[in-house]
């Protein structure tokens, strides 16, 4: 008695049906995974919000964006020189480093010598240690990054040299926002700065007169766009596009120091000309790996996803703490 089996054509039809089903299911699976990654990213920011508020309760102020002495304490930004920067002396540790004890990283925090710069041999292990809360799971950039110098003075025609390496972060603090009609307002070293974080300054909740729920403290800038370290800054460094991943503004025909930004932008950025995920955004702008927008921590401890189509005027207002802009709750 003969046995009936599948013909070759029937087998090919079954395989084709399975392939179609997989093709139909794959986008749904990928979407579900990305949704989970977005949720984890927002949870990271939520944990940072709790850490910042616990820090504030203890010290009656939020941590400074970074701690670094200046070679010339009297230095001020000259009008029209938005990219200019003072000479930092270090040590350079960021607010991310100061938050560690409130993220259940107290033992790790105790290994850091905050009196020495990031590059000191005693701080090598700490500088190179990844902190999961400072990494968005959608960030496909490098875990370990290089810190660059574009020369002294820095120039767009230079090829960067490597100063050191460090563990990457997917997040940056807000140093403030710009204002229409004033090209200097909100620049990196503009004073008085109008954001939550800057050099050597502890902002209190009472200083955020625009309202904690409408003031951004931390947002996304993934390491595929710009490589930066959670630990802080290195004196003399500049911030540049990630030349390996070549994000949309990167021009492969130009030297890697194209559109460099000053030292402070290693951990702090602003919204002066750009909102987030702008196709022509500078290295010192918010940039998320999530399609269509990015996640942000507000200073009341809440987190929100902002759309990349948000108006620049609204984004500027959200990045300032004391400009008294009127912003609706539907941003």
C-alpha positions as CSV (number, residue, x, y, z in Angstrom):
1,X,0.0,0.0,0.0
2,X,1.4,3.4,-1.0
3,X,1.8,6.2,1.5
4,X,0.7,9.6,0.6
5,X,3.0,12.5,1.5
6,X,3.5,16.1,0.7
7,X,4.3,17.0,-2.8
8,X,7.1,19.5,-3.5
9,X,4.6,22.1,-4.5
10,X,2.6,21.7,-1.3
11,X,5.7,21.9,0.8
12,X,6.7,25.1,-1.0
13,X,3.2,26.6,-0.4
14,X,3.4,25.8,3.3
15,X,6.9,27.4,3.6
16,X,5.6,30.5,1.8
17,X,2.6,30.8,4.1
18,X,4.9,30.5,7.2
19,X,7.2,33.1,5.7
20,X,4.3,35.5,5.1
21,X,3.1,34.9,8.7
22,X,6.5,35.6,10.1
23,X,6.7,38.8,7.9
24,X,3.4,39.9,9.3
25,X,4.3,39.2,12.9
26,X,7.8,40.6,12.9
27,X,6.8,44.3,12.8
28,X,4.4,43.7,15.7
29,X,7.1,41.9,17.7
30,X,9.6,44.7,17.0
31,X,7.0,47.3,18.0
32,X,6.3,45.5,21.2
33,X,10.0,45.4,22.0
34,X,10.5,49.1,21.2
35,X,7.5,49.9,23.5
36,X,9.1,47.9,26.3
37,X,12.4,49.8,25.7
38,X,10.6,53.1,25.8
39,X,9.0,52.2,29.0
40,X,12.4,51.2,30.5
41,X,13.9,54.4,29.3
42,X,11.2,56.4,31.0
43,X,11.7,54.3,34.1
44,X,15.4,55.3,34.1
45,X,14.4,58.9,34.1
46,X,11.8,58.3,36.8
47,X,14.5,56.8,39.0
48,X,16.7,59.8,38.3
49,X,13.9,62.1,39.3
50,X,13.5,60.4,42.6
51,X,17.3,60.5,43.1
52,X,17.4,64.3,42.4
53,X,14.5,65.0,44.8
54,X,16.2,62.9,47.6
55,X,19.4,64.8,47.0
56,X,17.5,68.0,47.2
57,X,15.9,67.0,50.5
58,X,19.3,66.3,52.0
59,X,21.3,69.3,50.6
60,X,18.5,71.8,50.1
61,X,19.3,72.0,46.4
62,X,19.9,69.9,43.3
63,X,23.4,68.9,42.4
64,X,25.5,71.2,40.2
65,X,25.5,70.1,36.5
66,X,29.3,69.7,36.9
67,X,32.0,70.8,39.3
68,X,35.0,72.4,37.7
69,X,37.2,75.3,38.6
70,X,38.1,77.9,36.0
71,X,41.6,79.1,35.1
72,X,40.1,82.6,35.0
73,X,37.2,82.9,37.5
74,X,36.3,86.2,36.0
75,X,35.8,84.9,32.5
76,X,32.6,85.9,30.7
77,X,31.2,85.0,27.3
78,X,31.8,87.8,24.8
79,X,28.7,88.9,22.8
80,X,28.2,86.8,19.7
81,X,30.7,84.1,20.8
82,X,28.2,81.3,21.7
83,X,30.8,78.5,21.2
84,X,33.4,80.2,23.4
85,X,34.3,78.5,26.7
86,X,36.5,79.1,29.7
87,X,39.5,76.9,30.4
88,X,38.3,74.3,32.9
89,X,40.6,73.0,35.6
90,X,38.4,70.1,36.7
91,X,37.8,67.8,38.4
92,X,34.7,67.8,36.2
93,X,32.3,65.3,38.0
94,X,28.7,65.6,36.8
95,X,25.3,65.6,38.5
96,X,25.0,62.0,37.4
97,X,28.0,61.1,39.6
98,X,26.5,63.0,42.5
99,X,23.2,61.1,42.2
100,X,24.7,57.6,42.5
101,X,23.9,57.0,46.2
102,X,20.2,57.7,45.6
103,X,20.1,55.1,42.7
104,X,21.3,52.3,45.1
105,X,24.8,52.8,43.9
106,X,26.2,54.0,47.3
107,X,29.1,51.6,47.4
108,X,30.1,52.5,43.8
109,X,29.9,56.2,44.7
110,X,32.3,55.6,47.6
111,X,35.0,54.4,45.2
112,X,35.2,57.8,43.4
113,X,37.7,60.3,44.5
114,X,35.8,63.5,43.7
115,X,38.8,65.7,44.5
116,X,40.6,64.2,41.5
117,X,39.7,64.5,37.8
118,X,38.0,61.8,35.9
119,X,41.3,61.0,34.2
120,X,43.2,60.3,37.4
121,X,44.5,56.7,37.7
122,X,42.6,56.3,40.9
123,X,39.3,57.0,39.1
124,X,40.0,54.9,36.0
125,X,37.7,52.0,37.1
126,X,34.9,54.3,38.1
127,X,35.1,56.3,34.9
128,X,34.8,53.1,32.8
129,X,32.0,51.5,34.8
130,X,28.6,51.5,33.1
131,X,25.5,52.4,35.1
132,X,22.4,50.8,33.8
133,X,20.1,53.7,34.9
134,X,22.1,56.0,32.6
135,X,21.6,53.9,29.6
136,X,18.5,53.8,27.4
137,X,17.9,50.2,26.1
138,X,17.2,51.7,22.6
139,X,20.6,53.3,22.5
140,X,22.6,51.1,20.1
141,X,25.7,53.3,20.3
142,X,28.9,52.2,22.1
143,X,29.0,51.3,25.7
144,X,32.5,52.7,26.1
145,X,33.2,56.0,24.4
146,X,36.2,58.2,23.6
147,X,36.6,61.7,24.8
148,X,37.9,64.1,22.1
149,X,39.9,67.3,21.8
150,X,39.5,69.4,18.7
151,X,42.6,71.5,19.4
152,X,43.5,74.6,21.3
153,X,41.8,76.6,20.1
154,X,39.4,74.1,18.7
155,X,38.7,74.2,15.0
156,X,36.2,72.6,12.6
157,X,39.1,71.7,10.2
158,X,40.8,69.6,12.8
159,X,40.9,65.8,13.3
160,X,40.1,65.0,16.9
161,X,42.6,63.5,19.2
162,X,41.6,61.1,22.0
163,X,42.0,62.4,25.6
164,X,40.6,59.3,27.4
165,X,37.8,56.7,27.4
166,X,34.8,56.4,29.6
167,X,31.4,54.7,30.0
168,X,28.7,56.2,27.9
169,X,25.4,57.8,28.9
170,X,22.1,58.2,26.9
171,X,21.0,61.3,28.9
172,X,22.0,64.9,29.4
173,X,20.9,67.7,31.7
174,X,19.2,71.0,30.6
175,X,21.2,74.2,31.0
176,X,18.5,76.4,29.6
177,X,16.7,77.7,26.5
178,X,17.0,80.5,24.0
179,X,14.8,83.5,23.3
180,X,13.6,84.9,20.0
181,X,15.5,87.9,18.9
182,X,18.5,87.4,21.2
183,X,21.2,85.2,19.6
184,X,23.3,85.1,22.8
185,X,20.5,84.2,25.3
186,X,20.7,80.5,26.3
187,X,24.2,80.0,24.9
188,X,26.3,77.4,26.8
189,X,28.2,79.8,29.0
190,X,25.7,82.6,28.9
191,X,25.1,84.1,32.3
192,X,22.8,84.2,34.1
193,X,21.9,80.7,32.9
194,X,18.2,79.9,32.9
195,X,18.1,76.1,33.1
196,X,18.3,73.7,36.0
197,X,22.0,72.6,35.7
198,X,25.2,74.5,35.1
199,X,28.8,74.6,36.4
200,X,29.3,74.9,40.2
201,X,25.8,76.0,41.0
202,X,23.1,74.3,43.1
203,X,19.6,75.3,42.0
204,X,16.8,74.9,44.5
205,X,13.2,74.0,43.8
206,X,12.3,77.5,44.9
207,X,14.5,78.8,42.1
208,X,12.3,77.1,39.5
209,X,9.6,79.7,39.3
210,X,8.2,78.5,36.0
211,X,6.9,75.5,37.9
212,X,8.5,72.1,38.5
213,X,5.9,70.3,36.2
214,X,6.8,72.5,33.2
215,X,10.6,72.6,33.6
216,X,12.8,69.9,32.0
217,X,15.7,68.6,34.0
218,X,17.0,65.7,31.9
219,X,16.4,64.5,28.4
220,X,17.8,62.0,25.9
221,X,20.9,62.3,23.7
222,X,22.0,58.8,22.7
223,X,25.6,57.8,22.1
224,X,24.9,56.9,18.5
225,X,24.4,60.7,18.0
226,X,27.1,62.0,20.4
227,X,29.5,60.1,22.6
228,X,29.5,61.4,26.1
229,X,30.3,60.1,29.6
230,X,27.9,60.0,32.6
231,X,30.9,60.7,34.8
232,X,31.4,64.3,33.6
233,X,33.8,66.4,31.6
234,X,37.5,66.3,30.9
235,X,39.3,69.6,30.8
236,X,40.0,70.6,27.2
237,X,37.5,68.3,25.5
238,X,35.0,69.1,22.8
239,X,31.8,67.3,21.8
240,X,31.4,66.1,18.2
241,X,29.0,63.9,16.2
242,X,29.6,60.1,16.5
243,X,31.6,59.6,13.2
244,X,31.1,55.8,13.4
245,X,27.3,55.9,13.2
246,X,27.1,59.1,11.2
247,X,23.9,60.6,12.4
248,X,21.8,62.7,10.0
249,X,23.6,66.0,10.5
250,X,27.1,64.3,10.0
251,X,28.9,65.2,6.8
252,X,31.3,62.5,5.8
253,X,33.1,65.0,3.5
254,X,34.1,67.2,6.4
255,X,36.7,66.6,9.2
256,X,35.3,65.0,12.3
257,X,35.5,68.2,14.3
258,X,32.8,69.7,12.2
259,X,30.3,71.6,14.3
260,X,32.2,70.9,17.6
261,X,30.7,72.2,20.8
262,X,32.4,73.3,24.0
263,X,33.3,71.2,27.1
264,X,30.2,71.8,29.1
265,X,28.0,70.1,26.5
266,X,29.5,66.7,27.4
267,X,26.8,66.5,30.1
268,X,24.5,69.6,29.6
269,X,22.7,70.9,26.5
270,X,20.1,73.6,25.7
271,X,17.2,74.3,23.3
272,X,18.2,77.5,21.6
273,X,17.9,76.8,17.8
274,X,16.7,73.2,17.9
275,X,14.0,71.2,19.7
276,X,14.9,67.4,19.5
277,X,15.8,65.0,16.8
278,X,16.2,68.0,14.4
279,X,17.7,66.8,11.1
280,X,20.3,69.6,11.3
281,X,20.6,69.5,15.1
282,X,24.0,70.4,16.7
283,X,25.9,68.0,18.9
284,X,24.6,70.0,21.9
285,X,20.9,69.3,21.3
286,X,18.5,66.6,22.6
287,X,18.5,63.6,20.3
288,X,16.5,60.4,21.0
289,X,16.9,56.9,19.5
290,X,13.1,56.6,19.6
291,X,11.2,57.3,16.5
292,X,9.1,60.5,16.5
293,X,10.3,62.0,19.8
294,X,12.0,61.4,23.1
295,X,11.6,61.0,26.8
296,X,12.2,63.8,29.3
297,X,12.3,64.2,33.1
298,X,10.5,67.2,34.6
299,X,11.6,68.6,37.9
300,X,8.4,67.5,39.7
301,X,9.7,64.0,39.1
302,X,7.3,63.2,36.3
303,X,8.3,61.9,32.9
304,X,6.8,62.7,29.5
305,X,7.4,61.8,25.9
306,X,7.8,64.9,23.8
307,X,7.0,64.8,20.1
308,X,9.8,65.8,17.7
309,X,7.3,68.2,16.1
310,X,7.1,70.3,19.3
311,X,7.3,74.1,18.6
312,X,10.7,75.6,19.3
313,X,9.1,78.3,21.4
314,X,7.5,75.7,23.6
315,X,10.7,73.7,23.9
316,X,12.6,76.8,24.8
317,X,10.1,77.5,27.5
318,X,10.3,74.0,28.9
319,X,14.0,74.2,29.2
320,X,14.1,77.4,31.2
321,X,13.3,77.6,34.9
322,X,12.5,81.3,35.5
323,X,11.4,83.0,32.3
324,X,7.7,82.9,33.1
325,X,6.5,81.6,29.7
326,X,2.9,80.6,29.6
327,X,2.8,76.9,28.5
328,X,-0.3,74.9,28.2
329,X,-0.4,71.4,29.6
330,X,-0.9,69.9,26.1
331,X,2.7,70.3,24.9
